[in-house]
Amino acid sequence: MIRNFSIFLIPVVVFLFYLAFAKSEPETPVAGPDPEEWVMDDDLAAYLDQFEQEFVQGLNAKRIPGAAVAIVKDGRVVFQKGFGVKEKGKNDPVNEDTVFRLGSVSKGFASVLAGVLVEEGVVEWDHPVSGYLEEFRLNNPEQTGRVEIRHLLSHTSGLPRHAYTNLVEDGLTLDRIIPRFEQVPLIAKEGEQIAYQNAAYSVIEKVLEVRTKTDFNTLLGKRLFFPLEMSNASASYKSIRQSDNKALPHVYHSRTRGRVPISISRKYYNAVSSGGINASASDMGKWLLLLTGNVPDVISKETLDAMYTPVANINNRRFSRQWDGVNRSHYGMGWRVLDNHGQKIVYHGGY
């Protein structure tokens, strides 16, 4: 069985992204050899062939119009391919450079970007958010002073689930949303209870902007997309609208019609860190290389490990039901984490 690998799937309808690590120490990344000299071993080739067959069967069974996949193993992209079509009813095929909206998979980009700036001393995981951003105030002044960056990124600020997500979807700017958190009754002390957020999670954007005096989207481009050569990645509605190679979102209509295409929405481009990043499978293969510790010039393995360390427990089978016998999952900073019988799984989904 191939154990130390990471995979990124981009179906047209829903996204799933996870990193799988064996319990033992990971193998040394293969970084030196010339790609032309590398030959895939028979076991890996057989695994990938089986994976592709089962993946296609799954797409057909679920009537998903198209998808794209990238798989990384031992510091290499070992599989990268598009399947199906960009829009149901048309013949334009998905390939590895087709751009998709990533939905909440975008959250990992915000935590990694924060990690890059933690390494540079620009921000600190355990520094109060209000110490960086005066506009951030909660219903309890004492708790306002205690909520740290790690609480924002782990959804453990004490705010109720999806606080002001409706305002994000209504198109309000973060500058207009953030001052309203003071009006929301808290449900827990910071760090004690996870309650998934979009608006509150995106406060990290304003923190990083204040500390660097740079627009968040510009930071993403300069510190992540450009050094990783993620040439199809972007973080705006205009960018994906202008792309000549993009997949449309699809929603389930009925048993007869199945999934039908809909227009690309403007929603969440006002809160990019929660759901506004666009990318292709070829981009995400490079992203996986970073997330598995193979791009230390951008971010260290130690900082990645800090993000993958559980902060809060999730007592909900929704996030572990795909792994037999796993009943509990956790949330780190921008990532869901679970123990699959000794194998550490780090992942995130997005709609």
C-alpha positions as CSV (number, residue, x, y, z in Angstrom):
1,M,0.0,0.0,0.0
2,I,1.3,3.5,-0.8
3,R,1.2,5.4,2.5
4,N,3.2,8.6,2.3
5,F,1.3,10.5,-0.4
6,S,-0.8,13.6,-0.6
7,I,-3.7,14.2,-2.9
8,F,-5.8,17.1,-4.2
9,L,-9.1,16.6,-5.9
10,I,-11.1,19.3,-7.6
11,P,-14.6,18.1,-8.6
12,V,-16.8,20.7,-10.3
13,V,-19.3,20.4,-7.4
14,V,-17.4,20.0,-4.2
15,F,-13.7,20.1,-3.2
16,L,-11.7,17.8,-0.9
17,F,-8.1,18.3,0.0
18,Y,-6.0,16.2,2.3
19,L,-2.5,15.3,3.4
20,A,-1.7,11.8,4.6
21,F,1.2,11.1,6.8
22,A,2.4,7.8,8.2
23,K,2.8,7.6,12.0
24,S,6.6,7.0,11.6
25,E,9.0,9.6,10.5
26,P,8.4,10.7,6.8
27,E,10.8,9.6,4.1
28,T,13.4,12.1,3.0
29,P,12.0,14.1,0.1
30,V,13.4,13.3,-3.3
31,A,14.5,16.7,-4.5
32,G,17.8,16.3,-6.3
33,P,17.5,14.0,-9.3
34,D,16.7,15.4,-12.7
35,P,13.0,14.7,-13.5
36,E,14.0,13.0,-16.8
37,E,16.1,10.5,-14.8
38,W,13.3,9.5,-12.4
39,V,11.4,6.4,-13.2
40,M,8.2,5.5,-11.4
41,D,8.4,2.1,-9.6
42,D,5.9,-0.6,-10.5
43,D,4.0,-0.5,-7.1
44,L,3.3,3.2,-7.5
45,A,2.3,2.9,-11.1
46,A,-0.1,0.1,-10.2
47,Y,-1.5,2.1,-7.4
48,L,-2.1,5.2,-9.6
49,D,-3.7,3.0,-12.3
50,Q,-6.1,1.6,-9.8
51,F,-6.8,5.0,-8.3
52,E,-7.6,6.4,-11.7
53,Q,-10.0,3.6,-12.5
54,E,-11.8,3.9,-9.2
55,F,-11.9,7.7,-9.4
56,V,-13.6,7.6,-12.8
57,Q,-16.1,5.0,-11.5
58,G,-16.8,7.4,-8.6
59,L,-17.4,10.4,-10.9
60,N,-19.7,8.3,-13.0
61,A,-21.6,6.9,-10.0
62,K,-22.1,10.4,-8.6
63,R,-22.8,11.9,-12.0
64,I,-20.1,14.6,-11.5
65,P,-19.4,16.4,-14.8
66,G,-15.7,17.0,-14.3
67,A,-12.8,17.0,-11.9
68,A,-9.1,17.5,-11.7
69,V,-6.6,15.6,-9.5
70,A,-3.0,16.1,-8.3
71,I,-1.1,13.6,-6.2
72,V,2.3,14.1,-4.5
73,K,4.6,11.5,-3.1
74,D,8.1,11.8,-1.8
75,G,8.6,15.3,-2.9
76,R,7.3,14.8,-6.5
77,V,4.0,15.3,-8.3
78,V,3.4,11.7,-9.4
79,F,-0.1,12.2,-10.9
80,Q,-1.8,15.2,-12.5
81,K,-4.9,14.9,-14.7
82,G,-8.3,16.4,-15.6
83,F,-11.4,14.3,-16.1
84,G,-14.8,15.0,-17.7
85,V,-15.9,18.4,-18.9
86,K,-15.9,22.0,-17.6
87,E,-19.6,22.4,-18.1
88,K,-22.3,19.7,-18.4
89,G,-23.8,19.5,-21.8
90,K,-20.6,20.8,-23.6
91,N,-17.5,19.0,-24.8
92,D,-14.7,21.3,-23.5
93,P,-12.6,18.9,-21.4
94,V,-11.1,19.6,-18.0
95,N,-7.3,19.4,-17.9
96,E,-4.6,20.0,-15.3
97,D,-4.6,23.8,-15.9
98,T,-8.4,24.2,-15.6
99,V,-9.2,26.8,-12.9
100,F,-11.7,26.0,-10.2
101,R,-13.0,27.9,-7.2
102,L,-11.5,26.3,-4.1
103,G,-14.1,27.4,-1.6
104,S,-13.0,26.8,2.0
105,V,-9.8,25.1,0.8
106,S,-8.8,28.8,0.7
107,K,-8.5,28.8,4.5
108,G,-5.2,26.9,4.3
109,F,-3.6,29.6,2.2
110,A,-4.4,32.2,4.9
111,S,-2.8,30.1,7.7
112,V,0.3,29.3,5.6
113,L,0.7,33.0,4.7
114,A,0.4,33.9,8.4
115,G,3.0,31.2,9.2
116,V,5.4,32.7,6.7
117,L,5.0,36.1,8.5
118,V,5.3,34.4,11.9
119,E,8.7,33.1,10.8
120,E,9.7,36.6,10.0
121,G,8.5,38.0,13.3
122,V,5.8,40.1,11.7
123,V,3.0,38.4,13.7
124,E,2.9,35.8,16.5
125,W,0.5,32.9,16.9
126,D,-0.1,33.7,20.6
127,H,-0.4,37.5,20.2
128,P,-3.9,39.1,20.9
129,V,-5.7,40.0,17.7
130,S,-6.8,43.3,19.2
131,G,-3.2,44.2,19.8
132,Y,-2.7,44.2,16.0
133,L,-6.2,45.3,15.0
134,E,-8.0,47.9,17.2
135,E,-11.3,47.4,15.4
136,F,-11.5,43.8,16.5
137,R,-13.7,43.8,19.7
138,L,-15.9,41.0,21.1
139,N,-18.9,41.3,23.4
140,N,-16.7,40.6,26.4
141,P,-13.8,43.2,26.7
142,E,-11.7,40.8,28.7
143,Q,-12.1,38.0,26.1
144,T,-11.2,40.5,23.4
145,G,-7.8,41.0,25.0
146,R,-7.2,37.2,25.2
147,V,-8.2,36.0,21.7
148,E,-5.0,35.3,19.8
149,I,-4.2,34.6,16.2
150,R,-4.3,30.9,16.9
151,H,-7.9,31.2,18.1
152,L,-8.9,33.0,14.9
153,L,-7.3,30.3,12.7
154,S,-8.8,27.4,14.7
155,H,-12.3,28.9,15.0
156,T,-12.1,29.0,18.8
157,S,-12.6,32.7,19.5
158,G,-15.8,32.1,21.4
159,L,-18.1,33.4,18.7
160,P,-21.1,31.3,17.6
161,R,-20.9,29.2,14.5
162,H,-20.9,31.2,11.2
163,A,-21.1,34.6,12.9
164,Y,-22.0,37.1,10.1
165,T,-21.4,34.6,7.3
166,N,-24.6,36.1,6.0
167,L,-23.0,39.5,5.7
168,V,-20.0,38.0,3.8
169,E,-22.5,36.4,1.4
170,D,-24.4,39.7,1.1
171,G,-21.2,41.3,-0.1
172,L,-20.2,43.6,2.8
173,T,-16.5,44.4,3.2
174,L,-14.6,43.1,6.1
175,D,-14.1,46.7,7.2
176,R,-17.9,46.9,7.7
177,I,-18.3,43.5,9.3
178,I,-15.5,43.4,11.8
179,P,-16.8,46.2,14.1
180,R,-20.1,44.3,14.4
181,F,-18.6,41.4,16.3
182,E,-18.9,43.4,19.5
183,Q,-22.7,43.0,19.2
184,V,-22.6,39.1,19.1
185,P,-23.1,37.2,22.4
186,L,-20.3,34.7,23.0
187,I,-20.9,31.0,23.4
188,A,-17.6,30.0,25.1
189,K,-14.3,31.1,26.4
190,E,-11.5,31.4,23.8
191,G,-9.8,28.1,23.0
192,E,-12.6,25.9,24.5
193,Q,-15.0,25.3,21.7
194,I,-14.8,25.2,18.0
195,A,-17.5,27.0,16.1
196,Y,-16.7,27.2,12.3
197,Q,-16.4,30.8,11.0
198,N,-16.0,32.7,7.7
199,A,-16.2,36.4,8.6
200,A,-14.2,36.0,11.9
201,Y,-11.6,33.7,10.2
202,S,-11.1,36.4,7.5
203,V,-10.1,38.9,10.2
204,I,-6.6,37.4,9.6
205,E,-6.5,39.3,6.3
206,K,-6.8,42.7,8.0
207,V,-4.2,41.7,10.6
208,L,-1.7,40.8,8.0
209,E,-2.5,43.9,5.9
210,V,-2.0,46.2,9.0
211,R,1.3,44.5,9.9
212,T,2.8,44.5,6.4
213,K,1.0,47.6,5.0
214,T,0.2,45.5,2.0
215,D,-3.1,44.3,0.5
216,F,-3.9,40.7,1.3
217,N,-4.3,39.6,-2.3
218,T,-0.9,41.2,-3.1
219,L,0.6,39.3,-0.2
220,L,-0.8,36.0,-1.6
221,G,0.7,36.7,-5.0
222,K,4.1,37.8,-3.8
223,R,4.6,35.3,-0.9
224,L,2.8,32.2,-2.2
225,F,1.6,32.1,-5.8
226,F,4.7,33.7,-7.4
227,P,7.5,31.7,-5.5
228,L,5.5,28.5,-6.0
229,E,5.0,29.3,-9.7
230,M,1.2,28.8,-9.3
231,S,0.6,30.4,-12.6
232,N,-3.1,29.8,-12.8
233,A,-3.9,30.9,-9.2
234,S,-5.7,34.1,-8.3
235,A,-7.9,35.6,-5.7
236,S,-10.5,37.7,-7.4
237,Y,-13.8,37.4,-9.3
238,K,-12.4,39.3,-12.2
239,S,-9.5,36.8,-12.6
240,I,-11.7,33.7,-12.9
241,R,-14.2,35.4,-15.1
242,Q,-11.5,36.4,-17.5
243,S,-9.9,32.9,-17.6
244,D,-10.2,31.0,-20.8
245,N,-9.8,27.7,-19.0
246,K,-12.2,27.5,-16.1
247,A,-14.8,25.1,-14.8
248,L,-18.3,26.3,-13.9
249,P,-19.8,25.3,-10.6
250,H,-22.7,22.8,-10.7
251,V,-25.5,22.2,-8.3
252,Y,-27.8,19.2,-8.0
253,H,-31.2,19.8,-9.7
254,S,-33.1,16.5,-9.7
255,R,-32.8,12.8,-10.3
256,T,-33.7,13.4,-14.0
257,R,-31.3,16.3,-14.7
258,G,-28.7,15.5,-12.1
259,R,-26.2,18.4,-11.7
260,V,-26.6,21.5,-13.7
261,P,-24.2,24.4,-14.3
262,I,-24.6,27.8,-12.7
263,S,-22.8,31.1,-13.0
264,I,-19.7,31.8,-11.0
265,S,-20.7,33.8,-8.0
266,R,-19.1,37.0,-6.6
267,K,-19.6,35.7,-3.1
268,Y,-16.5,35.3,-0.8
269,Y,-14.2,37.4,-3.0
270,N,-14.8,40.0,-0.2
271,A,-13.4,37.5,2.3
272,V,-10.7,35.7,0.2
273,S,-9.2,33.7,3.1
274,S,-12.5,32.0,3.7
275,G,-13.4,31.0,0.1
276,G,-12.1,33.3,-2.6
277,I,-9.1,31.6,-4.1
278,N,-9.1,30.1,-7.6
279,A,-6.5,27.5,-8.8
280,S,-5.9,24.5,-11.0
281,A,-4.7,21.0,-10.3
282,S,-1.3,21.9,-11.6
283,D,-1.2,24.8,-9.1
284,M,-2.3,22.6,-6.3
285,G,0.4,20.0,-7.0
286,K,2.9,22.7,-6.2
287,W,0.8,23.7,-3.2
288,L,1.0,20.1,-1.9
289,L,4.8,20.1,-2.3
290,L,4.9,23.1,0.0
291,L,2.4,21.6,2.5
292,T,4.5,18.4,2.7
293,G,7.6,20.4,3.7
294,N,9.4,20.4,0.4
295,V,9.7,24.1,-0.1
296,P,11.6,25.3,3.0
297,D,12.6,28.5,1.3
298,V,9.0,29.6,1.6
299,I,8.0,28.0,4.9
300,S,9.7,25.6,7.3
301,K,8.4,22.1,8.3
302,E,8.4,23.2,11.9
303,T,5.9,26.0,11.1
304,L,3.8,23.6,9.1
305,D,3.8,21.2,12.0
306,A,2.5,24.0,14.3
307,M,-0.4,24.5,11.9
308,Y,-1.2,20.8,11.8
309,T,-1.2,20.5,15.6
310,P,-4.8,20.1,16.9
311,V,-6.1,23.1,18.8
312,A,-9.7,22.0,19.2
313,N,-11.7,18.7,19.2
314,I,-14.6,18.1,16.8
315,N,-17.2,15.7,18.2
316,N,-19.0,15.3,14.9
317,R,-18.8,12.3,12.6
318,R,-19.3,14.5,9.5
319,F,-15.6,15.2,9.3
320,S,-14.3,11.6,9.9
321,R,-17.0,9.4,8.3
322,Q,-14.9,8.7,5.2
323,W,-12.4,6.8,7.4
324,D,-13.7,3.5,8.9
325,G,-13.5,3.4,12.7
326,V,-12.4,7.0,13.2
327,N,-14.9,8.8,15.4
328,R,-13.2,12.0,16.3
329,S,-11.5,14.8,14.4
330,H,-9.7,18.0,15.3
331,Y,-8.9,21.4,14.0
332,G,-5.5,23.0,13.9
333,M,-4.9,26.4,12.3
334,G,-6.7,26.4,9.0
335,W,-6.7,22.6,8.8
336,R,-8.8,19.7,9.9
337,V,-6.7,16.9,11.6
338,L,-7.6,13.3,12.5
339,D,-5.8,10.1,13.5
340,N,-6.7,7.3,11.2
341,H,-5.5,4.3,13.1
342,G,-2.0,5.8,13.6
343,Q,-1.9,7.7,10.3
344,K,-2.2,11.5,10.6
345,I,-4.6,13.0,8.2
346,V,-4.5,16.7,7.5
347,Y,-7.2,18.0,5.1
348,H,-9.8,20.6,4.3
349,G,-12.9,20.6,2.1
350,G,-14.7,23.5,0.4
351,Y,-18.0,24.1,-1.3
